[in-house]
Amino acid sequence: PPEPAAHEVGDWGGSTLDAAVPPAAEESPVAPVGEDEKLHADARRFARLLVSEIKLYNETHVAEGRQNRDLYLRLKRDIDRSRDMYEKRVAPTVANRIDYFHDEIVRILGDNDSSTLGSDYPGPRIES
């Protein structure tokens, strides 16, 4: 005889409980959260890509900037241009909540030390 199909947690196998919750009520709160998470993941990934490229093409400047604590002065043009690209592409609902670009600047260029950016660095656009 064939084995019964395995059910996932929360899968009631077509029981009457499925009919008790209208599909729209069940899906609507979940969809924005999933979409919001995707927008945040995309913003984080794009920020990481932009900042990684700055580091890749400016390794000497990055090393010297870390040592002299003036990364922003040395890489201002590249950082500002990448910041503009980030802000044009990332949804305002994300950009107005978390500054992933700043986080990646500190993490990747500054090696997790914001003081390496120097006093001229404008800092995050959003205080998170």
DOVOLO-590975 format. One record per atom (N, C-alpha, C): residue in three letters; x, y, z. Coordinates in steps of 0.2 Angstrom, whole numbers, padded with zeros to 4 digits, always signed. Example, Ala and Ser with C-alpha at 12.3 -4.5 7.8 and 13.67 -1.06 7.14 Angstrom:
BEGIN
ALA+0066-0028+0039
ALA+0062-0022+0039
ALA+0066-0016+0039
SER+0064-0011+0035
SER+0068-0005+0036
SER+0064+0000+0039
This chain:
BEGIN
PRO+0004-0006+0000
PRO+0000+0000+0000
PRO+0004+0006+0000
PRO+0002+0012-0003
PRO+0006+0018-0003
PRO+0006+0021+0003
GLU+0012+0024+0005
GLU+0013+0028+0012
GLU+0009+0034+0011
PRO+0006+0036+0017
PRO+0003+0043+0017
PRO+0008+0049+0016
ALA+0006+0054+0013
ALA+0011+0060+0011
ALA+0013+0063+0018
ALA+0019+0065+0018
ALA+0022+0068+0024
ALA+0019+0075+0024
HIS+0018+0078+0030
HIS+0015+0085+0031
HIS+0020+0089+0034
GLU+0021+0095+0032
GLU+0025+0100+0036
GLU+0022+0102+0042
VAL+0026+0105+0046
VAL+0023+0108+0052
VAL+0018+0114+0050
GLY+0012+0114+0053
GLY+0007+0119+0051
GLY+0003+0117+0045
ASP+0004+0111+0042
ASP+0001+0109+0036
ASP-0005+0104+0039
TRP-0011+0106+0039
TRP-0016+0102+0042
TRP-0019+0098+0037
GLY-0016+0097+0031
GLY-0018+0091+0026
GLY-0025+0092+0024
GLY-0028+0098+0023
GLY-0034+0099+0020
GLY-0040+0099+0025
SER-0038+0099+0032
SER-0043+0099+0037
SER-0048+0105+0037
THR-0053+0105+0040
THR-0058+0110+0040
THR-0055+0117+0043
LEU-0049+0116+0046
LEU-0046+0122+0049
LEU-0043+0127+0043
ASP-0042+0124+0037
ASP-0040+0128+0032
ASP-0045+0132+0029
ALA-0051+0130+0030
ALA-0057+0134+0028
ALA-0059+0139+0033
ALA-0057+0139+0039
ALA-0058+0144+0044
ALA-0055+0150+0043
VAL-0049+0150+0040
VAL-0045+0156+0039
VAL-0045+0158+0031
PRO-0048+0164+0030
PRO-0049+0166+0023
PRO-0042+0167+0020
PRO-0040+0165+0014
PRO-0033+0165+0011
PRO-0031+0172+0011
ALA-0035+0177+0010
ALA-0032+0184+0010
ALA-0030+0186+0017
ALA-0033+0185+0022
ALA-0032+0186+0028
ALA-0025+0183+0030
GLU-0024+0177+0028
GLU-0018+0173+0030
GLU-0012+0176+0026
GLU-0013+0178+0020
GLU-0007+0180+0016
GLU-0005+0187+0017
SER-0010+0192+0018
SER-0008+0199+0018
SER-0003+0201+0023
PRO-0003+0199+0029
PRO+0003+0201+0034
PRO+0009+0199+0032
VAL+0010+0193+0029
VAL+0016+0189+0027
VAL+0019+0193+0021
ALA+0016+0194+0016
ALA+0019+0197+0010
ALA+0023+0203+0011
PRO+0021+0208+0014
PRO+0025+0214+0015
PRO+0031+0213+0019
VAL+0031+0208+0024
VAL+0037+0207+0028
VAL+0042+0203+0023
GLY+0040+0199+0019
GLY+0044+0195+0015
GLY+0047+0200+0010
GLU+0043+0204+0007
GLU+0045+0209+0002
GLU+0050+0214+0005
ASP+0049+0216+0012
ASP+0053+0221+0015
ASP+0060+0218+0017
GLU+0060+0211+0019
GLU+0066+0208+0020
GLU+0070+0207+0013
LYS+0067+0206+0008
LYS+0070+0206+0001
LYS+0074+0213+0000
LEU+0070+0218+0001
LEU+0073+0225-0001
LEU+0079+0226+0004
HIS+0078+0224+0010
HIS+0084+0225+0014
HIS+0090+0221+0012
ALA+0089+0215+0010
ALA+0094+0210+0008
ALA+0097+0213+0002
ASP+0093+0215-0003
ASP+0096+0218-0009
ASP+0100+0224-0008
ALA+0098+0229-0003
ALA+0101+0235-0001
ALA+0108+0233+0002
ARG+0108+0228+0006
ARG+0114+0226+0010
ARG+0119+0223+0005
ARG+0117+0219+0000
ARG+0121+0216-0005
ARG+0124+0221-0010
PHE+0120+0226-0012
PHE+0122+0231-0016
PHE+0127+0236-0013
ALA+0126+0237-0007
ALA+0131+0241-0003
ALA+0138+0237-0002
ARG+0137+0231-0001
ARG+0143+0227+0000
ARG+0147+0227-0007
LEU+0143+0226-0013
LEU+0147+0226-0019
LEU+0150+0233-0021
LEU+0147+0238-0020
LEU+0150+0245-0021
LEU+0156+0246-0017
VAL+0156+0244-0011
VAL+0161+0246-0006
VAL+0167+0241-0008
SER+0165+0235-0009
SER+0171+0230-0011
SER+0174+0232-0017
GLU+0171+0235-0022
GLU+0174+0237-0028
GLU+0179+0243-0027
ILE+0177+0247-0022
ILE+0181+0253-0020
ILE+0188+0250-0017
LYS+0187+0245-0013
LYS+0193+0242-0010
LYS+0197+0238-0015
LEU+0194+0235-0019
LEU+0197+0231-0024
LEU+0202+0235-0029
TYR+0199+0241-0031
TYR+0203+0245-0036
TYR+0207+0250-0032
ASN+0207+0251-0026
ASN+0211+0256-0022
ASN+0215+0253-0016
GLU+0218+0247-0017
GLU+0221+0243-0011
GLU+0226+0247-0008
THR+0230+0251-0011
THR+0236+0255-0009
THR+0233+0260-0004
HIS+0228+0264-0007
HIS+0225+0269-0004
HIS+0221+0267+0003
VAL+0218+0261+0002
VAL+0214+0258+0008
VAL+0220+0257+0014
ALA+0225+0254+0012
ALA+0230+0252+0017
ALA+0233+0259+0020
GLU+0235+0263+0016
GLU+0237+0270+0018
GLU+0232+0274+0022
GLY+0226+0274+0020
GLY+0221+0277+0024
GLY+0219+0274+0030
ARG+0219+0268+0031
ARG+0218+0264+0037
ARG+0224+0266+0042
GLN+0230+0266+0040
GLN+0236+0268+0044
GLN+0236+0275+0046
ASN+0234+0280+0041
ASN+0234+0287+0043
ASN+0227+0289+0045
ARG+0222+0285+0046
ARG+0216+0287+0048
ARG+0213+0292+0044
ASP+0213+0292+0037
ASP+0210+0297+0033
ASP+0208+0294+0026
LEU+0204+0288+0027
LEU+0202+0284+0022
LEU+0197+0289+0017
TYR+0193+0292+0021
TYR+0188+0296+0017
TYR+0191+0302+0012
LEU+0196+0305+0015
LEU+0200+0310+0011
LEU+0203+0307+0005
ARG+0206+0301+0006
ARG+0209+0297+0000
ARG+0204+0295-0005
LEU+0199+0293-0003
LEU+0194+0289-0007
LEU+0187+0293-0008
LYS+0187+0299-0006
LYS+0181+0303-0006
LYS+0177+0303-0013
ARG+0181+0304-0019
ARG+0177+0304-0025
ARG+0174+0297-0026
ASP+0177+0291-0025
ASP+0174+0285-0026
ASP+0169+0283-0021
ILE+0170+0285-0015
ILE+0165+0284-0009
ILE+0158+0288-0011
ASP+0159+0295-0013
ASP+0153+0299-0014
ASP+0150+0296-0020
ARG+0153+0294-0026
ARG+0150+0292-0032
ARG+0146+0286-0030
SER+0149+0281-0026
SER+0146+0275-0025
SER+0140+0276-0020
ARG+0140+0281-0016
ARG+0135+0283-0011
ARG+0129+0285-0015
ASP+0130+0289-0021
ASP+0125+0292-0025
ASP+0122+0286-0029
MET+0126+0281-0031
MET+0123+0275-0035
MET+0118+0271-0030
TYR+0121+0271-0024
TYR+0117+0267-0019
TYR+0110+0270-0017
GLU+0110+0277-0016
GLU+0104+0280-0015
GLU+0099+0281-0020
LYS+0102+0281-0026
LYS+0097+0280-0032
LYS+0094+0274-0033
ARG+0097+0268-0031
ARG+0095+0262-0032
ARG+0091+0259-0027
VAL+0092+0261-0021
VAL+0089+0258-0015
VAL+0082+0261-0013
ALA+0077+0257-0012
ALA+0071+0260-0010
ALA+0071+0264-0004
PRO+0068+0270-0005
PRO+0068+0275+0001
PRO+0065+0271+0008
THR+0061+0267+0007
THR+0058+0263+0013
THR+0064+0260+0017
VAL+0069+0258+0013
VAL+0075+0255+0016
VAL+0080+0260+0018
ALA+0082+0264+0013
ALA+0087+0269+0014
ALA+0085+0274+0020
ASN+0079+0275+0022
ASN+0077+0279+0027
ASN+0077+0276+0034
ARG+0078+0269+0034
ARG+0078+0266+0040
ARG+0085+0263+0042
ILE+0089+0261+0038
ILE+0096+0258+0039
ILE+0101+0260+0034
ASP+0106+0263+0036
ASP+0112+0265+0031
ASP+0117+0259+0030
TYR+0115+0254+0026
TYR+0119+0249+0024
TYR+0125+0251+0021
PHE+0125+0256+0017
PHE+0131+0259+0014
PHE+0136+0261+0019
HIS+0134+0265+0024
HIS+0139+0266+0029
HIS+0142+0260+0033
ASP+0137+0256+0034
ASP+0139+0250+0038
ASP+0145+0246+0034
GLU+0144+0245+0027
GLU+0149+0242+0023
GLU+0155+0246+0023
ILE+0155+0253+0023
ILE+0161+0257+0022
ILE+0165+0256+0029
VAL+0162+0256+0034
VAL+0166+0254+0041
VAL+0168+0247+0041
ARG+0164+0242+0039
ARG+0166+0235+0039
ARG+0172+0234+0034
ILE+0171+0235+0028
ILE+0175+0233+0023
ILE+0181+0238+0022
LEU+0180+0244+0021
LEU+0186+0249+0021
LEU+0189+0250+0027
GLY+0185+0252+0032
GLY+0188+0253+0039
GLY+0190+0247+0043
ASP+0189+0241+0041
ASP+0191+0235+0044
ASP+0187+0235+0051
ASN+0181+0237+0051
ASN+0177+0238+0057
ASN+0179+0243+0062
ASP+0183+0248+0060
ASP+0185+0253+0064
ASP+0183+0260+0061
SER+0178+0263+0063
SER+0175+0269+0060
SER+0180+0275+0060
SER+0185+0275+0065
SER+0190+0280+0066
SER+0195+0281+0060
THR+0196+0275+0056
THR+0200+0275+0051
THR+0197+0279+0045
LEU+0191+0281+0045
LEU+0188+0285+0040
LEU+0190+0292+0040
GLY+0192+0295+0046
GLY+0194+0302+0047
GLY+0189+0306+0049
SER+0191+0312+0051
SER+0186+0317+0054
SER+0182+0320+0048
ASP+0184+0320+0042
ASP+0180+0323+0036
ASP+0174+0318+0034
TYR+0174+0312+0036
TYR+0169+0307+0034
TYR+0162+0310+0037
PRO+0157+0310+0033
PRO+0151+0313+0035
PRO+0147+0308+0040
GLY+0149+0302+0040
GLY+0145+0297+0044
GLY+0139+0295+0041
PRO+0135+0291+0045
PRO+0129+0288+0042
PRO+0124+0293+0040
ARG+0119+0292+0035
ARG+0114+0296+0034
ARG+0108+0295+0039
ILE+0108+0289+0042
ILE+0103+0288+0046
ILE+0106+0285+0053
GLU+0104+0287+0058
GLU+0107+0285+0065
GLU+0103+0278+0066
SER+0107+0272+0066
SER+0103+0266+0067
SER+0106+0263+0074
